[in-house]
């Protein structure tokens, strides 16, 4: 078990170094930081002095090692746009995105999985068919359109929920959260639905397809032949067997939610990392962009590790065989 | 009183081209503790008969006529909720492929305990002890040690032993064993059949043994039913059907068993193939392949009539029987 985790972490190192290389390359190939710093009017000597002061005249690999070294120490440089340390900037924005992504994922799971099970079991029922048709909407409508429609209905026409922002925030142990105030929770509803709707329909359709597959299997037939209750068969035997593919997809989707909540955050002016990224791209704020890239890579690596550990928990066939294999015959 | 009575059972499948009759007026009985072998080619309706009895016909297949009675009470008309407690407790089932019949995510102990606790009022501890006993009984070595093992940690033969334990653990009166050895290595088949024979005799469990292996039937069954194209061609004591078959089809089947005593140059085979359900010929369904057909076989379908010690659906024996 420990060896397994260690192996996965060691495997992640080259991945992260490669992503760091791409982040590093952003500085060299996107825009010219010197020009941005010096402004319009400068002499060649001034330019060389700045280049030397920043260490940009050193060989590339030395610059790369320095970049990785400072990244490891949590130093990602200053944002060109806001003149603040990028690390602080992202840490400020991280809670907003985390909360949004977490709520969206919970919504997707808590509604998607039961609906998938239901439509799988009652595959020919009228309600199940209706849900399947509805789910097509979730799969096919683009996120920004869903967001705008929700704002139109619930914020503009009905006036029930706010259309932007995070509401009142409470700071708990240096972490600002909107989950503890009513206005914060209300502000979270529409963005979470917008972000989670696609994942929800995806999970639902996936669970349904897997359920249909598993319900046809011999071990379900045998469970029925043993007279087990319908509940034990559907939820104990069938649902658990659908979990491995579902965990894979949910893991990847959760990474996607965190990394690409850009559209939703823009529509709802949600002060998270996605919005920060969009604003930074607009002005070629390279330090923010490259740090964002690194952070997302780390998140994906962490999620994949979690997914692998969950497989391990769900499916005994993947566990290393520690028991003796006596009694083969 | 017989344990199980199947009377004029009809199973149909609605298709785009109309109703397909997969089982056509099949009748037989099984006494308590008796082993009834059911043989026939693939598609003869053997497995479907078993599925109909246990109430697990795959939709759209359905029972369209006849009765199935267990201890004299009809079970074919029970609602799914009333039928569920009968499965496992009164009628157990063993399926063909032990590699796929066990849930891969649960330990064999958990599957045994769950099955027993569904039907019997057992505490966790008692159920576990009984599970260990069952595993020992079906010949799993070091059962106490291996109760927490998962199906993938066992070989095919061992898994079929676990399946047998699972089918029997709530002590049903009847087991429907659907090709229980077909997916196993030949060397393992005899062991599993011997186990099934021993353990059902010990518990007084009746068995409906579905197979296409005449050797298994000859060795295990008390009586045998030969099925052909959804009907019973011949039914009777296994000795009579094997040694003096009355129906030309049973004769053909027996002729295809290799014999150790007599040297033969070629095994006999029945020419042709069983007709599809969509194209069952008029008269006797076996008439295109039968070496002994005469005029009546082409027009009238024979009923199951006494033919010596067995009952046979063949016009050859009509003279011996009272006219119907």
Boltz contact constraints between the chains, C-beta under 6 A:
constraints:
  - contact:
      token1: [A, 218]
      token2: [B, 100]
      max_distance: 6.0
  - contact:
      token1: [A, 218]
      token2: [B, 101]
      max_distance: 6.0
  - contact:
      token1: [A, 219]
      token2: [B, 101]
      max_distance: 6.0
  - contact:
      token1: [A, 219]
      token2: [B, 102]
      max_distance: 6.0
  - contact:
      token1: [A, 219]
      token2: [B, 103]
      max_distance: 6.0
  - contact:
      token1: [A, 222]
      token2: [B, 95]
      max_distance: 6.0
  - contact:
      token1: [A, 222]
      token2: [B, 101]
      max_distance: 6.0
  - contact:
      token1: [A, 224]
      token2: [B, 56]
      max_distance: 6.0
  - contact:
      token1: [A, 225]
      token2: [B, 87]
      max_distance: 6.0
  - contact:
      token1: [A, 225]
      token2: [B, 93]
      max_distance: 6.0
  - contact:
      token1: [A, 226]
      token2: [B, 88]
      max_distance: 6.0
  - contact:
      token1: [A, 226]
      token2: [B, 115]
      max_distance: 6.0
  - contact:
      token1: [A, 227]
      token2: [B, 84]
      max_distance: 6.0
  - contact:
      token1: [A, 227]
      token2: [B, 85]
      max_distance: 6.0
  - contact:
      token1: [A, 227]
      token2: [B, 87]
      max_distance: 6.0
  - contact:
      token1: [A, 227]
      token2: [B, 88]
      max_distance: 6.0
  - contact:
      token1: [A, 227]
      token2: [B, 89]
      max_distance: 6.0
  - contact:
      token1: [A, 227]
      token2: [B, 118]
      max_distance: 6.0
  - contact:
      token1: [A, 228]
      token2: [B, 118]
      max_distance: 6.0
  - contact:
      token1: [A, 237]
      token2: [B, 103]
      max_distance: 6.0
  - contact:
      token1: [A, 240]
      token2: [B, 105]
      max_distance: 6.0
  - contact:
      token1: [A, 316]
      token2: [B, 150]
      max_distance: 6.0
  - contact:
      token1: [A, 317]
      token2: [B, 152]
      max_distance: 6.0
  - contact:
      token1: [A, 327]
      token2: [B, 141]
      max_distance: 6.0
  - contact:
      token1: [A, 328]
      token2: [B, 155]
      max_distance: 6.0
  - contact:
      token1: [A, 329]
      token2: [B, 157]
      max_distance: 6.0
  - contact:
      token1: [A, 329]
      token2: [B, 158]
      max_distance: 6.0
